[in-house]
Amino acid sequence: MTTTASSTTAPVADARALGLAHYAARGVLEHVLARHGATFQQQIALRAAVTADAPQTPDDLATQVQGSLKADPAGIRATLDEPLAKHLLVADGAHLRPTDAGRELLAAIGAETAPLTARVWDGIPAEDLAAAGRVLALVTERANAELAALTA
């Protein structure tokens, strides 16, 4: 006689579980972003500009955002135009720099999402987080390699 897994058995990590977790967490973030009149893509672009060690050219910033979002480069250029139009980024010669308003927006979003994020991650044992981090890093590396092969 075979036994079936109980309903309390932890699910196996797979692409669907990863996607569901991603979209659940992203849904929380997008809810906060919408209150600030920002999109997920704009926030990614603004964060890349704010956290850069040196001023970024539009091409540099587009490359970083494309690397994060795996999106169409033409769409990313449009995404960069939006924070410029909202004065969250400013052109400074050949570079794009975040404005005080851009930095303030990211700080406000961070302050608003911090307690939400803390509740999502609360109580997860450190060893589970470490294991998940290793698995996610490996999945990211392998998926990036597959995407590179597909687009070569």
C-alpha positions, 0 to 999 in steps of 0.5 A, a space after each residue: 500500500 502506498 501512502 500519500 503526502 499529507 496536506 501539511 507537507 511542504 511544497 517542493 520549490 519549482 518554477 510555479 512556486 517561485 512565480 507565485 511568490 514573486 507575484 504575491 510580493 510584487 503585488 504588495 509593492 505595486 499597491 504601495 507604488 500606485 499610491 505614489 503614482 509610480 510603476 514597478 519599472 519606474 521604481 527599478 530604474 530610479 533605484 538603479 540610479 540612486 544606488 549607482 556608485 557613479 553617475 549613469 548614462 542612459 545606456 548604462 541605466 537601461 542596461 542595468 534595468 534590462 538586466 533586472 527586468 529582462 524586458 525589451 530595451 525599447 520599453 526600458 527607454 520609455 521607462 527611463 523617460 517617465 522618471 525624467 518627465 516627473 523630475 525624479 531623474 534629471 539629465 546632467 550632461 551625458 548622465 542621468 542623476 536622481 533628484 531630491 524628489 526621486 530620492 525622497 520617493 524611494 525613501 517614502 516607498 521604502 518606509 511604507 513597504 518596510 513593515 509589510 516586508 517585515 511581516 512577510 518575512 517574520 519568523 522564517 528561520 535563518 537556515 531556511 532563508 540561507 537555503 532559499 537564498 542559495 537556491 534562488 541564486 542558482 536558479 537565477 544564474 541558470 535562467 540567465 544562462 538559458 535566456 542568454 542562449 535563447 537570445 544569442 
